Amino acid sequence: QVQLVESGGGLVQAGGSLRLSCAASGRSASNYFMGWFRQAPGKEREFVAGISASGTNTNYADSVKGRFTISRDNAKHTVYLHMNSLKPEDTAVYYCAADEQYWGQGTQVTVSS
């Protein structure tokens, strides 16, 4: 069992930055592929970024490439999503997931124009 808790969301103006954190606890939390997903009102949940257990490999949705960076600190059991040049269309609830098996409760990101 893995427990995930996201934090760092908030309200920011377009062009601004935020850093989301996902703290993991539980069995072998550092051994999982971790991903960030988001869901905007009335839309399906979508993949944003992912990182391998070692942190060596990352991948991103086309919509966030060059603006968002995913990283992890396995010593702290924490995964981060650094978001720059935010756009109103980035507004959503952001979730982290471990192997898409365990999910956090989400954190709201709102980008004003």
N, C-alpha and C positions, 0 to 999 in steps of 0.2 A: 504494500500500500504506500502511495506517495501523496503527500499533501502539498498543494501549491497555493501560494498567496501572492497576488499581484499588488503593486503599489506604484505611485508616481504619476497617475493620471491627473487631469485637471483641465482648466480652460486656458487657452493660449491663442494669441493672434496669429493670423496667417504669416508665414515666414519664420515663425518662432521655433523653439526646440523644447523637447521633453525627453526625459529618460525614464523608461518603465523598468521596474524590477520584478522578478519572480523568485521568491524564496521557496526552496524545496526542502521538505523534510520527509523522513521515512526511509524505508528500505532501499539502499543502493540508489539513492536519488541521482547521484552523479553518473550513473551508468546509462542514462536514458538520452535518446535523441530528444531535443527540446524544440518546441515551436511556438511562435506567436501567431495568433489568429485574431481576426476582428469581425465584428458584426455591426453593421449600421442599421438604423430603423428600417424595417420593411425589406431588408435584404438578407441573403444567405450569409452564413459565416464563411469567411474566406481566409486562406493562408496568407500570411504576411512574410514570415522569415523563419528559417530553421537552422539549427546548429547541431553537429554531431556530438557524441558524448565527450570526445577528446577536445572538441573545439576547433579541430583542424578544418573541417568542411562546413561551409555555410551556403545557404541559398535563399533567394528572395523572390517575391512576386515582382513582376515587371513594373507595377505601379509605384513601388517604393525603392527600386534599385537606384543607388547613388544618393539617396536621402536618408535611408535607415541603415543601421548597423546592429547586428545581433552579436552578443558576446556572452561568455560565461566565466564564472570563477568557481571552479569545483571545490576549492578549499572553503568557500563560503556557501556552497550549494545554492548559488544564485545565478540567474540568467538575466541579461539586460537587453533592452531594446532602445537604442539611441535614435531619436527621431529628429531630423533637421528639416528645414525648409517646409514646414508643415503647411498643408492646404486644407481648406474647408472639407474637401472630400475625404480627408483622413479621419473625420469625426466618426467615432464608433466606440463600442465597448471592446476593449482589447483583452484577450485571454491568453494565458500560456498553457501549454500542454506538454505532458511527458509521453512520448510515443503515441500521441493522440488517444491515450488510454486513461490518463488522469488529467483533470482539468481544474484550473483555478476558478474563482468566482467572478473574475473580470474587473477591469478598472476603466472608468469612463474617460475618454479623451474628446474634448470639444475644441475645434479650431474655428475661430470667428474670422469673418472676412473684413 
